[in-house]
Amino acid sequence: MTTWEYLTTPLIVHNTAAILNNWGSEGWELVQVVNGPEGGLVAYLKREKAENA
């Protein structure tokens, strides 16, 4: 069975692509972007969890 790990990170509007590309290069896939509770954007990402982790 596939298991996942999740990450949330704030997105800075003028640097969004660089932030997402950085996480993507580490295997994270963008799932959703939402408005944060204090304003701004928050990205939710996931990646397959390593079997031994």
PyMOL Python script that loads the backbone (N, CA, C, O; Angstrom):
from pymol import cmd

cmd.read_pdbstr("""\
ATOM      1  N   MET A   1       0.837  -1.171   0.000  1.00  0.00           N
ATOM      2  CA  MET A   1       0.000   0.000   0.000  1.00  0.00           C
ATOM      3  C   MET A   1       0.892   1.248   0.000  1.00  0.00           C
ATOM      4  O   MET A   1       1.886   1.313   0.723  1.00  0.00           O
ATOM      5  N   THR A   2       0.528   2.209  -0.802  1.00  0.00           N
ATOM      6  CA  THR A   2       1.270   3.468  -0.854  1.00  0.00           C
ATOM      7  C   THR A   2       0.924   4.320   0.352  1.00  0.00           C
ATOM      8  O   THR A   2      -0.247   4.507   0.681  1.00  0.00           O
ATOM      9  N   THR A   3       1.955   4.836   1.009  1.00  0.00           N
ATOM     10  CA  THR A   3       1.739   5.788   2.095  1.00  0.00           C
ATOM     11  C   THR A   3       2.368   7.112   1.710  1.00  0.00           C
ATOM     12  O   THR A   3       3.313   7.155   0.922  1.00  0.00           O
ATOM     13  N   TRP A   4       1.839   8.193   2.270  1.00  0.00           N
ATOM     14  CA  TRP A   4       2.246   9.535   1.893  1.00  0.00           C
ATOM     15  C   TRP A   4       2.717  10.319   3.105  1.00  0.00           C
ATOM     16  O   TRP A   4       2.293  10.063   4.232  1.00  0.00           O
ATOM     17  N   GLU A   5       3.591  11.270   2.858  1.00  0.00           N
ATOM     18  CA  GLU A   5       3.918  12.270   3.864  1.00  0.00           C
ATOM     19  C   GLU A   5       3.516  13.622   3.293  1.00  0.00           C
ATOM     20  O   GLU A   5       3.513  13.816   2.077  1.00  0.00           O
ATOM     21  N   TYR A   6       3.179  14.548   4.171  1.00  0.00           N
ATOM     22  CA  TYR A   6       2.620  15.830   3.758  1.00  0.00           C
ATOM     23  C   TYR A   6       3.435  16.985   4.318  1.00  0.00           C
ATOM     24  O   TYR A   6       4.110  16.857   5.339  1.00  0.00           O
ATOM     25  N   LEU A   7       3.355  18.117   3.623  1.00  0.00           N
ATOM     26  CA  LEU A   7       4.091  19.309   4.000  1.00  0.00           C
ATOM     27  C   LEU A   7       3.227  20.522   3.706  1.00  0.00           C
ATOM     28  O   LEU A   7       2.528  20.556   2.693  1.00  0.00           O
ATOM     29  N   THR A   8       3.268  21.512   4.578  1.00  0.00           N
ATOM     30  CA  THR A   8       2.644  22.799   4.280  1.00  0.00           C
ATOM     31  C   THR A   8       3.732  23.859   4.315  1.00  0.00           C
ATOM     32  O   THR A   8       4.656  23.791   5.124  1.00  0.00           O
ATOM     33  N   THR A   9       3.611  24.836   3.429  1.00  0.00           N
ATOM     34  CA  THR A   9       4.593  25.909   3.379  1.00  0.00           C
ATOM     35  C   THR A   9       3.920  27.197   2.928  1.00  0.00           C
ATOM     36  O   THR A   9       3.058  27.167   2.049  1.00  0.00           O
ATOM     37  N   PRO A  10       4.301  28.330   3.517  1.00  0.00           N
ATOM     38  CA  PRO A  10       3.757  29.595   3.042  1.00  0.00           C
ATOM     39  C   PRO A  10       4.346  29.930   1.677  1.00  0.00           C
ATOM     40  O   PRO A  10       5.485  29.568   1.382  1.00  0.00           O
ATOM     41  N   LEU A  11       3.577  30.614   0.854  1.00  0.00           N
ATOM     42  CA  LEU A  11       4.049  31.043  -0.462  1.00  0.00           C
ATOM     43  C   LEU A  11       4.162  32.563  -0.479  1.00  0.00           C
ATOM     44  O   LEU A  11       3.212  33.272  -0.148  1.00  0.00           O
ATOM     45  N   ILE A  12       5.312  33.042  -0.863  1.00  0.00           N
ATOM     46  CA  ILE A  12       5.532  34.476  -1.029  1.00  0.00           C
ATOM     47  C   ILE A  12       5.204  34.793  -2.481  1.00  0.00           C
ATOM     48  O   ILE A  12       5.814  34.238  -3.394  1.00  0.00           O
ATOM     49  N   VAL A  13       4.249  35.680  -2.693  1.00  0.00           N
ATOM     50  CA  VAL A  13       3.681  35.907  -4.024  1.00  0.00           C
ATOM     51  C   VAL A  13       4.741  36.195  -5.084  1.00  0.00           C
ATOM     52  O   VAL A  13       4.650  35.664  -6.191  1.00  0.00           O
ATOM     53  N   HIS A  14       5.728  37.006  -4.785  1.00  0.00           N
ATOM     54  CA  HIS A  14       6.732  37.344  -5.801  1.00  0.00           C
ATOM     55  C   HIS A  14       7.783  36.254  -5.997  1.00  0.00           C
ATOM     56  O   HIS A  14       8.674  36.405  -6.832  1.00  0.00           O
ATOM     57  N   ASN A  15       7.692  35.152  -5.239  1.00  0.00           N
ATOM     58  CA  ASN A  15       8.689  34.080  -5.330  1.00  0.00           C
ATOM     59  C   ASN A  15       8.042  32.694  -5.386  1.00  0.00           C
ATOM     60  O   ASN A  15       8.688  31.695  -5.070  1.00  0.00           O
ATOM     61  N   THR A  16       6.776  32.633  -5.786  1.00  0.00           N
ATOM     62  CA  THR A  16       6.017  31.381  -5.747  1.00  0.00           C
ATOM     63  C   THR A  16       6.671  30.272  -6.566  1.00  0.00           C
ATOM     64  O   THR A  16       6.841  29.160  -6.067  1.00  0.00           O
ATOM     65  N   ALA A  17       7.039  30.554  -7.807  1.00  0.00           N
ATOM     66  CA  ALA A  17       7.606  29.510  -8.668  1.00  0.00           C
ATOM     67  C   ALA A  17       8.892  28.943  -8.089  1.00  0.00           C
ATOM     68  O   ALA A  17       9.094  27.729  -8.119  1.00  0.00           O
ATOM     69  N   ALA A  18       9.753  29.784  -7.568  1.00  0.00           N
ATOM     70  CA  ALA A  18      11.014  29.309  -7.000  1.00  0.00           C
ATOM     71  C   ALA A  18      10.769  28.409  -5.790  1.00  0.00           C
ATOM     72  O   ALA A  18      11.431  27.384  -5.629  1.00  0.00           O
ATOM     73  N   ILE A  19       9.820  28.792  -4.947  1.00  0.00           N
ATOM     74  CA  ILE A  19       9.500  27.979  -3.765  1.00  0.00           C
ATOM     75  C   ILE A  19       8.972  26.615  -4.193  1.00  0.00           C
ATOM     76  O   ILE A  19       9.430  25.588  -3.693  1.00  0.00           O
ATOM     77  N   LEU A  20       8.012  26.600  -5.115  1.00  0.00           N
ATOM     78  CA  LEU A  20       7.433  25.330  -5.565  1.00  0.00           C
ATOM     79  C   LEU A  20       8.455  24.485  -6.325  1.00  0.00           C
ATOM     80  O   LEU A  20       8.473  23.264  -6.167  1.00  0.00           O
ATOM     81  N   ASN A  21       9.300  25.102  -7.140  1.00  0.00           N
ATOM     82  CA  ASN A  21      10.337  24.350  -7.849  1.00  0.00           C
ATOM     83  C   ASN A  21      11.333  23.730  -6.881  1.00  0.00           C
ATOM     84  O   ASN A  21      11.815  22.621  -7.109  1.00  0.00           O
ATOM     85  N   ASN A  22      11.641  24.433  -5.810  1.00  0.00           N
ATOM     86  CA  ASN A  22      12.554  23.911  -4.800  1.00  0.00           C
ATOM     87  C   ASN A  22      11.981  22.641  -4.156  1.00  0.00           C
ATOM     88  O   ASN A  22      12.672  21.628  -4.056  1.00  0.00           O
ATOM     89  N   TRP A  23      10.721  22.700  -3.722  1.00  0.00           N
ATOM     90  CA  TRP A  23      10.099  21.525  -3.122  1.00  0.00           C
ATOM     91  C   TRP A  23       9.911  20.417  -4.155  1.00  0.00           C
ATOM     92  O   TRP A  23      10.081  19.241  -3.837  1.00  0.00           O
ATOM     93  N   GLY A  24       9.564  20.780  -5.382  1.00  0.00           N
ATOM     94  CA  GLY A  24       9.391  19.786  -6.441  1.00  0.00           C
ATOM     95  C   GLY A  24      10.668  19.017  -6.730  1.00  0.00           C
ATOM     96  O   GLY A  24      10.627  17.821  -7.016  1.00  0.00           O
ATOM     97  N   SER A  25      11.804  19.705  -6.654  1.00  0.00           N
ATOM     98  CA  SER A  25      13.088  19.039  -6.902  1.00  0.00           C
ATOM     99  C   SER A  25      13.412  18.010  -5.822  1.00  0.00           C
ATOM    100  O   SER A  25      14.271  17.150  -6.017  1.00  0.00           O
ATOM    101  N   GLU A  26      12.721  18.100  -4.679  1.00  0.00           N
ATOM    102  CA  GLU A  26      12.909  17.135  -3.599  1.00  0.00           C
ATOM    103  C   GLU A  26      11.811  16.067  -3.589  1.00  0.00           C
ATOM    104  O   GLU A  26      11.690  15.293  -2.640  1.00  0.00           O
ATOM    105  N   GLY A  27      11.009  16.041  -4.671  1.00  0.00           N
ATOM    106  CA  GLY A  27      10.011  14.987  -4.815  1.00  0.00           C
ATOM    107  C   GLY A  27       8.617  15.335  -4.318  1.00  0.00           C
ATOM    108  O   GLY A  27       7.728  14.484  -4.332  1.00  0.00           O
ATOM    109  N   TRP A  28       8.411  16.586  -3.872  1.00  0.00           N
ATOM    110  CA  TRP A  28       7.101  16.995  -3.372  1.00  0.00           C
ATOM    111  C   TRP A  28       6.197  17.418  -4.522  1.00  0.00           C
ATOM    112  O   TRP A  28       6.626  18.125  -5.434  1.00  0.00           O
ATOM    113  N   GLU A  29       4.942  16.980  -4.470  1.00  0.00           N
ATOM    114  CA  GLU A  29       3.932  17.314  -5.480  1.00  0.00           C
ATOM    115  C   GLU A  29       2.910  18.263  -4.859  1.00  0.00           C
ATOM    116  O   GLU A  29       2.406  18.014  -3.764  1.00  0.00           O
ATOM    117  N   LEU A  30       2.610  19.347  -5.563  1.00  0.00           N
ATOM    118  CA  LEU A  30       1.627  20.311  -5.091  1.00  0.00           C
ATOM    119  C   LEU A  30       0.241  19.689  -5.146  1.00  0.00           C
ATOM    120  O   LEU A  30      -0.160  19.134  -6.169  1.00  0.00           O
ATOM    121  N   VAL A  31      -0.493  19.785  -4.031  1.00  0.00           N
ATOM    122  CA  VAL A  31      -1.845  19.256  -3.950  1.00  0.00           C
ATOM    123  C   VAL A  31      -2.859  20.386  -4.020  1.00  0.00           C
ATOM    124  O   VAL A  31      -3.851  20.301  -4.745  1.00  0.00           O
ATOM    125  N   GLN A  32      -2.600  21.460  -3.249  1.00  0.00           N
ATOM    126  CA  GLN A  32      -3.565  22.546  -3.176  1.00  0.00           C
ATOM    127  C   GLN A  32      -2.899  23.802  -2.637  1.00  0.00           C
ATOM    128  O   GLN A  32      -1.942  23.731  -1.866  1.00  0.00           O
ATOM    129  N   VAL A  33      -3.420  24.954  -3.052  1.00  0.00           N
ATOM    130  CA  VAL A  33      -3.014  26.243  -2.492  1.00  0.00           C
ATOM    131  C   VAL A  33      -4.268  26.897  -1.935  1.00  0.00           C
ATOM    132  O   VAL A  33      -5.284  26.996  -2.623  1.00  0.00           O
ATOM    133  N   VAL A  34      -4.194  27.346  -0.675  1.00  0.00           N
ATOM    134  CA  VAL A  34      -5.338  27.972  -0.015  1.00  0.00           C
ATOM    135  C   VAL A  34      -4.901  29.276   0.635  1.00  0.00           C
ATOM    136  O   VAL A  34      -3.709  29.520   0.824  1.00  0.00           O
ATOM    137  N   ASN A  35      -5.877  30.112   0.976  1.00  0.00           N
ATOM    138  CA  ASN A  35      -5.603  31.313   1.753  1.00  0.00           C
ATOM    139  C   ASN A  35      -5.301  30.899   3.187  1.00  0.00           C
ATOM    140  O   ASN A  35      -6.035  30.114   3.787  1.00  0.00           O
ATOM    141  N   GLY A  36      -4.211  31.437   3.726  1.00  0.00           N
ATOM    142  CA  GLY A  36      -3.838  31.121   5.095  1.00  0.00           C
ATOM    143  C   GLY A  36      -4.740  31.814   6.100  1.00  0.00           C
ATOM    144  O   GLY A  36      -5.448  32.756   5.744  1.00  0.00           O
ATOM    145  N   PRO A  37      -4.726  31.364   7.352  1.00  0.00           N
ATOM    146  CA  PRO A  37      -5.587  31.936   8.383  1.00  0.00           C
ATOM    147  C   PRO A  37      -5.274  33.404   8.690  1.00  0.00           C
ATOM    148  O   PRO A  37      -6.140  34.142   9.160  1.00  0.00           O
ATOM    149  N   GLU A  38      -4.047  33.818   8.425  1.00  0.00           N
ATOM    150  CA  GLU A  38      -3.654  35.208   8.682  1.00  0.00           C
ATOM    151  C   GLU A  38      -3.409  35.957   7.377  1.00  0.00           C
ATOM    152  O   GLU A  38      -2.700  36.964   7.363  1.00  0.00           O
ATOM    153  N   GLY A  39      -3.986  35.478   6.289  1.00  0.00           N
ATOM    154  CA  GLY A  39      -3.746  36.066   4.973  1.00  0.00           C
ATOM    155  C   GLY A  39      -2.583  35.371   4.300  1.00  0.00           C
ATOM    156  O   GLY A  39      -1.919  34.530   4.906  1.00  0.00           O
ATOM    157  N   GLY A  40      -2.338  35.714   3.063  1.00  0.00           N
ATOM    158  CA  GLY A  40      -1.270  35.052   2.327  1.00  0.00           C
ATOM    159  C   GLY A  40      -1.710  33.686   1.841  1.00  0.00           C
ATOM    160  O   GLY A  40      -2.822  33.235   2.120  1.00  0.00           O
ATOM    161  N   LEU A  41      -0.827  33.041   1.117  1.00  0.00           N
ATOM    162  CA  LEU A  41      -1.127  31.733   0.544  1.00  0.00           C
ATOM    163  C   LEU A  41      -0.330  30.644   1.251  1.00  0.00           C
ATOM    164  O   LEU A  41       0.802  30.864   1.680  1.00  0.00           O
ATOM    165  N   VAL A  42      -0.942  29.462   1.366  1.00  0.00           N
ATOM    166  CA  VAL A  42      -0.285  28.293   1.943  1.00  0.00           C
ATOM    167  C   VAL A  42      -0.403  27.152   0.943  1.00  0.00           C
ATOM    168  O   VAL A  42      -1.489  26.870   0.436  1.00  0.00           O
ATOM    169  N   ALA A  43       0.711  26.503   0.666  1.00  0.00           N
ATOM    170  CA  ALA A  43       0.719  25.367  -0.250  1.00  0.00           C
ATOM    171  C   ALA A  43       0.737  24.069   0.544  1.00  0.00           C
ATOM    172  O   ALA A  43       1.454  23.945   1.537  1.00  0.00           O
ATOM    173  N   TYR A  44      -0.059  23.102   0.096  1.00  0.00           N
ATOM    174  CA  TYR A  44      -0.068  21.753   0.652  1.00  0.00           C
ATOM    175  C   TYR A  44       0.566  20.835  -0.376  1.00  0.00           C
ATOM    176  O   TYR A  44       0.154  20.805  -1.535  1.00  0.00           O
ATOM    177  N   LEU A  45       1.578  20.081   0.060  1.00  0.00           N
ATOM    178  CA  LEU A  45       2.299  19.199  -0.835  1.00  0.00           C
ATOM    179  C   LEU A  45       2.340  17.792  -0.248  1.00  0.00           C
ATOM    180  O   LEU A  45       2.155  17.599   0.954  1.00  0.00           O
ATOM    181  N   LYS A  46       2.586  16.807  -1.123  1.00  0.00           N
ATOM    182  CA  LYS A  46       2.710  15.425  -0.673  1.00  0.00           C
ATOM    183  C   LYS A  46       3.796  14.735  -1.482  1.00  0.00           C
ATOM    184  O   LYS A  46       4.136  15.162  -2.586  1.00  0.00           O
ATOM    185  N   ARG A  47       4.336  13.660  -0.914  1.00  0.00           N
ATOM    186  CA  ARG A  47       5.240  12.773  -1.643  1.00  0.00           C
ATOM    187  C   ARG A  47       5.120  11.387  -1.045  1.00  0.00           C
ATOM    188  O   ARG A  47       4.732  11.217   0.111  1.00  0.00           O
ATOM    189  N   GLU A  48       5.459  10.414  -1.849  1.00  0.00           N
ATOM    190  CA  GLU A  48       5.390   9.039  -1.374  1.00  0.00           C
ATOM    191  C   GLU A  48       6.420   8.837  -0.267  1.00  0.00           C
ATOM    192  O   GLU A  48       7.577   9.240  -0.387  1.00  0.00           O
ATOM    193  N   LYS A  49       5.972   8.208   0.806  1.00  0.00           N
ATOM    194  CA  LYS A  49       6.845   7.978   1.938  1.00  0.00           C
ATOM    195  C   LYS A  49       7.776   6.812   1.647  1.00  0.00           C
ATOM    196  O   LYS A  49       7.343   5.794   1.106  1.00  0.00           O
ATOM    197  N   ALA A  50       9.035   6.946   1.995  1.00  0.00           N
ATOM    198  CA  ALA A  50      10.009   5.872   1.811  1.00  0.00           C
ATOM    199  C   ALA A  50       9.590   4.671   2.642  1.00  0.00           C
ATOM    200  O   ALA A  50       9.061   4.834   3.742  1.00  0.00           O
ATOM    201  N   GLU A  51       9.819   3.478   2.135  1.00  0.00           N
ATOM    202  CA  GLU A  51       9.385   2.253   2.825  1.00  0.00           C
ATOM    203  C   GLU A  51      10.010   2.095   4.198  1.00  0.00           C
ATOM    204  O   GLU A  51       9.375   1.563   5.109  1.00  0.00           O
ATOM    205  N   ASN A  52      11.229   2.544   4.358  1.00  0.00           N
ATOM    206  CA  ASN A  52      11.934   2.372   5.628  1.00  0.00           C
ATOM    207  C   ASN A  52      11.763   3.538   6.581  1.00  0.00           C
ATOM    208  O   ASN A  52      12.327   3.527   7.675  1.00  0.00           O
ATOM    209  N   ALA A  53      10.995   4.547   6.186  1.00  0.00           N
ATOM    210  CA  ALA A  53      10.853   5.725   7.046  1.00  0.00           C
ATOM    211  C   ALA A  53       9.740   5.562   8.034  1.00  0.00           C
ATOM    212  O   ALA A  53       9.487   6.463   8.833  1.00  0.00           O
TER     213      ALA A  53
END
""", "prot")
cmd.dss("prot")
cmd.show_as("cartoon", "prot")
cmd.util.cbc("prot")
cmd.orient("prot")
